[in-house]
């Protein structure tokens, strides 16, 4: 009995420590450093989502679950990562991209958690719609054309070295 427990623990340890981590997918392209900084005038735009959308020809040759994007930090710099499934690497694959930037006004909660718990589903839905309408009525933090791949004028070619993009969103209206 004791030997079977030890054998089970040994097999379990081998299983857990032998390649069970996130391994690089075989069809994951090589990625290269990209430096992107987003500002609103002279102020860094913190908490914006930046997505690189591959040009159509390039997108056809890439795995469908490949996503390139990141979020700006308090200095406006993007932590750009390429993600495929559950695997992620810092940087972006070579190629031509459209760049989108999104950042919504914060939603300000006007009721307590206790009040929300007392609401039925219809009341919660109405409350959520009201909050989103209030948020949407506020001035946009990023000009609308920059938020969609079909309208963004921003382009970036990722190269093996020195790929950088600096964007001041105020240059594109509000």
BELNORKA-V542361 format. One record per pair of residues at least 24 apart in sequence whose ideal C-beta (glycine too) atoms are under 10 Angstrom apart, sorted by the first residue. I is the first residue (numbers start at 1). J is the second residue. Records with the same first field share a line. If there is no record, write none. Layout:
I = J  J
//
This chain:
21 = 87
22 = 85  86  87  88
23 = 87
24 = 84  87  89
25 = 63  65  66  84  85  86  87
26 = 63
27 = 62  63  65  66  84
28 = 63  66  82  83  84  85  87  88  89  93
29 = 61  62  63  66  82  84  89  92  93  94  95
30 = 82  89  91  93  94  160
31 = 68  80  81  82  88  89  90  91  92  93  94  158
32 = 82  90  91  92  93  94  158  159  160  161  162  163
33 = 80  90  91  92  158  159  160  161  162  163  164
34 = 68  70  78  80  81  82  90  91  92  93  97  156  158  159  162  163  164  165
35 = 77  78  80  162  163  164  165  166
36 = 70  72  76  77  78  79  80  92  99  101  154  156  163  164  165  166  167
37 = 72  73  75  76  77  78  164  165  166  167  168
38 = 72  75  76  77  78  99  101  103  142  146  165  166  167  168  169
39 = 72  75  76  166  167  168  169  170  171
40 = 76  103  141  142  167  168  169  170  174
41 = 168  169  170  171
42 = 168  170
43 = 76  168  170
44 = 72  73  74  75  76  77
45 = 72  74  75  76  78  101  103  141  142  167  168  169
46 = 71  72  73  74  75  76  77  103
47 = 71  72  73  74  103  104  106  141
48 = 72  73  76  78  101  102  103  104  141  142  146  167  169
49 = 78  100  101  102  103  104  142  147
50 = 78  79  80  99  100  101  102  103  146  154  156  165  167
51 = 80  97  98  99  100  101  102  147  149  152
52 = 78  80  82  92  93  95  96  97  98  99  100  149  154  156  158  165
53 = 97  98  99  100  148  149  150  152
54 = 92  93  95  96  97  98  149  158
55 = 95  96  97  98  149  155  157
56 = 96  98
57 = 95  96
58 = 93  94  95  96  97
59 = 95  97
61 = 95
62 = 93  95
66 = 93
68 = 92  93  95  97  99  158
69 = 99  100  102
71 = 103
72 = 101  103
76 = 166  167  168
78 = 165  167
80 = 158  163  165
82 = 158
91 = 158  163
92 = 156  158  163
93 = 158
94 = 157  158  159  160  163
95 = 156  157  158  159
96 = 155  156  157  158
97 = 149  154  155  156  157  158  165
98 = 148  149  150  151  152  153  154  155  156
99 = 146  149  152  153  154  155  156  165  167
100 = 142  145  146  147  148  149  150  151  152  154
101 = 141  142  143  146  147  152  154  167  169  172
102 = 141  142  146  147  148
103 = 140  141  142  146  147  169
104 = 132  135  136  138  140  141  142  147
105 = 134  135  136  137  138  139  140  141
106 = 135  138  141
107 = 131  132  134  135
108 = 134  135  138
110 = 134
139 = 174
140 = 169  173  174
141 = 169  174
142 = 167  169  172  174
143 = 169  170  171  172  173  174
144 = 172  173  174
145 = 172  173
146 = 171  172  173
//
